Amino acid sequence: MERSTPAPETFRTRMLLRALVLAADALWIAIFCMLLQYRGASGSTFCSAAFFILLFSTCAWFYGRLAYTVGERGLTVRTIGVERHIAFSEILGVDVHPSLVGTSYAVRTRRGAFQFTSMLADHERLCRLIVTAAGLSAE
């Protein structure tokens, strides 16, 4: 009888946060288009609107790409420019830092550290999966 392996589970930024960032981006694009119609707008006003379009577009891109996938052999962390696989055997510890604005998780590995925050949907489950799969004790 074959042993069934659980399907990889992916954790992404909360949908509400991604939607709000996209809405803010759309708002600033609309403002920029309205400024194009308005003849009295100064150059600095256009630059300000363009700055916010760039800011929210970059945030939307970042949050859209960010993903943590827990699979059978390890954890895959995907950001804007990097996709990094970490075997569970390389994970040395997970430090949990609760604060007023959310929880931050620092994952220490043999090749360095990375972190994630409570901006991820189901972040507590991601932490439990990492701790369990890496054979760490919950502190």
N, C-alpha and C positions, 0 to 999 in steps of 0.2 A: 504494500500500500504506500502510495506517495504521500510525503508530508506536504501539506499545503502551506504556502508562505503568505503572510499578509501582504496586501497590495501596498505600495509606497503611499505615504500620506504627506500631503503638501500643506504647509502653513504659509499664509500670505497676510499682507497688511489688511486690517479690517476694511470691509467693503464700504462702510460709511465714510471712513477717512478718505479712501480713494475717490469716492463719489463727491465729497466736499471739495477736494483739491481740483477735480475736473470741473466742477461747477464754478469755482473761483477763476479758473483759467478761462472758461467760456465767458464769464462776466467781464474780465479784463479785455478779452478779444472784442466783445461787443462795445465796451467803452472806447477802445482804440478806433473801431469802425465809426462810432459816433463822432469822435474827435476829428476824423477825416472829413466829415460833413460840416463841422463847425469851423468857420473861417477865422475866428479870433483865437484859436488855440496856439499857444507858444511852443517852441521847440522842446523846452524842458518838460512840458506837459506830455508831449508825445514820447519823450525819453522815459518818463516815469511810468506811463502805461506799458511801454515796451519792456521795461524792467520787470514789471509784475507778470506780464505774459511769459517772459523767459523764466522767472522764478517758479510760477505755478506749472508751467510745462515741464520743467526739469523735475519738480517734485512728483508730478503725475507719472513721468517716465520712470523715476526711481521706485516709487511705490508699486507701479505696474510690473516691474522686473523682479522686485525683491521676493524671494521665496526660500523656504527651508523645507527640504524633502527628507523625510525619514524613511529609509528603505531597509532591506534585509541586511545589507553589508555596512551601512553607515549613514551619514548625514551629508546631504548636498546643500551647500549654501550658494544661492544665485543672487548676485547684485548687478549693477549696471555693466561693469566691465569684466567681472570675474565669475566663474562657476567653479567652486572648490568642493572636492569630495573629502570627507573626513571619516576614516574608519572608526567604529566605536572603540576599538582597542587603543586608539590614539587619544581619546578623551580622558583627561586626568581629573577633572572636577567641574562642577557648575556652582557658581556663586550667585545667590539671589539677593538683590538689593531693592527692597520695597521703599517707596518714597511717596510724597504727597501727590506727585504728578503721574505716578505709574510705577511699574516694576521693571527693573533692568536685570537681565540675566547675562552673566559673564561665563563663557564656556572656555576653560583652559585645555589646550591640547599640546601634544609634543611639538607641534609645528607653530605654536603661537596661540593667540586667543582671538575669539570673536564674541560678539554680543548680539542680543536681540532684546526687544522691549515688549511691554504690554500693548503696543500698537498692533501687534500680530493677533489675529483672531485665534482664540484657543491657545494662548501662550502657555498657560499652566500645563495643558496636556502635552505640548511640545517639550517642556522641561521634564515632565515625568517620563516621557518616552526616551529622551536622551539619557537620563539618569538610570532607568531600568536597563536599556540596551547596552549601556557602557559598563554595567555591573557596579555602579557607584552606590554608596549608602546615602539615603535621604537624610539630610541634617536639618 
